[in-house]
């Protein structure tokens, strides 16, 4: 699915423009990709529907595993139990003197937040240990590639709510 989303030349150009770190409007992305603003909006909708990195946080909010008010995210008691049971991540593992447990971080491709902080890092480490996912090895890449088993387990733990 990801390949079909980013394989389209216009969407690939839009994502490349966003990789510069600049916040661009749909009109600016359209100009970068050489397409109309309406076509850019359509492409952005497809990318957003693809869930590039924000599905986990959305699902955790829906399941009441975390509470979010603006940029502040807090792990709930139910969330702590869920992590311990399903991923063997304890709250003790999340303590860090200079880093928050939960933090909202803007996903550049979707302009929506994904989970950061020690919890996000611990979950990524656990996904790697379980061989569900691995980071792309290209220098500077933030891409996470899931295995087939990892995709199934991730979808079971963090459903997107559209089923």
N, C-alpha and C positions, 0 to 999 in steps of 0.2 A: 504494500500500500504506500509506504513512504517513497519508494522508487517512482511510483506513478505520480505522486504529488510533486516531487522535485524534478522529475524527468522532463516535464513540460518546459520548453525554453523560456517562456515568459515568466513562469513561477520561479525558475532557477535564477533568472536575472533579478527578480524582485528580492529573493532571499540573499543573493550576493550583495545587493545594495544594502540590505539590512545588516549584513555581517560587518559593515564598517562601524557599527555601533550608533549610527545616527538614527533618531526617531523620525521616520518619514511618513507623510500622509499617503493615502491611497493615490491621490493625484501625482505626488512626487514619485511614488513607486511606478505608476503607469508611465511616466516620462522616462524613468530609468530603463524600463522594460520595452519601451517603444510600442505601447498599447494604449487603448482608450481608458479613461478612469472607470468606466462601467465594467470593462473586461478585468481591470485590476481588482475591483471590488469582488467580482465573481471568483477570481483566483484566490483572494484573501479568504473568502468564505470556505473554499475547498481546503485550504491549508488549515484553517481553524477547525473545521470538522474532522480533520485528520488527527487532531490531538497531539501535536508535536511538543511533548514535554509537560503539559499542564494537566493532563488527565488524572494523574495521581493526586495532586492537590485538590482538584475539583471533587474527586471521589472521596477523599478523606474528609472534606467539609460535609458532603452529603451524608456520609456514614457517621458524622459527628465524632470523628477521631481527632479532629482539630477544630478550634474556633478561630475565626479571623475577623478582626476589626481593622479595616484599612490595611496598613502594612504589618500590623502585629498579629502573629499567629501563635496560638498556645495549644500544646498537646493536652487532650482531655484524659481523664482517668480511663475511659473506655479505649482511647487511642493507645495509651500505655499498655493496657492488657492485650489489645490486638497485636501490637508490635512484638510483645514478649511471646505470645502464643504462635503467631504465624511466621515471624522472622527471627526469633530469638534475639531481639534487641531490647535490652533492659534500659531503664531510665538512668541507671548508674553509668552506662556506656556513653551517655549523651552529655555529661557534664564537662564543661570546658571553661577555663577562667576568662577568656577573652572573646568567646564566640557564642552567639545565642543558640539555643536548642532549635528553635524554629524561626525562619525568616522568609518573607516573601521576596522573591527575586524575579524581575521582569524577564520573560522569555522574549528574546529579540524577534523571533519569527512570528509570534502570535500576539505580542503586546498584551499578554496576560501573564499572571504570576505562576511560577512553579515553586516548589519547596526547596529552600536552602537551609543553611545552618548545620549544626552537628547532626540533626536528624536526617536531613537530605543526604549528607555525606555517609552516614551510617547505613542508610538504606541502599545507596549505590554500592558501598563495599559489600553488603550482604548479597545483593543481586549478583555481584561479580564472584563471590565465594561459592554461591549456589550454581554458578555457570549459567545464569539466566541472561546475563548481559555483559557487555564489555565496551569500554570506551574505544572509539576510533583512534588509531595510532598516528594519524596524520598530525604534524606539528600544528598546534593551536586549535585543533578540532575539539568541539564540545559535543560531537555526535555520540550517542549511545546506541549500540546495535544489540537487539534482543535475539536470543535463540528462539526456535519454535516452542520449546518447552517453557522458556522464560515468558514469551508472549502469552501463552495459555495461563500460566500461574499469575502473571501480572493482571491479566484481564479478570481472573477469578477474584483476586484480592481487591482490585481497584476498578470495578466496573464503571463504564462511562455514563450510565444512567439513560442511555438511549434505546436500550433493548426493550 
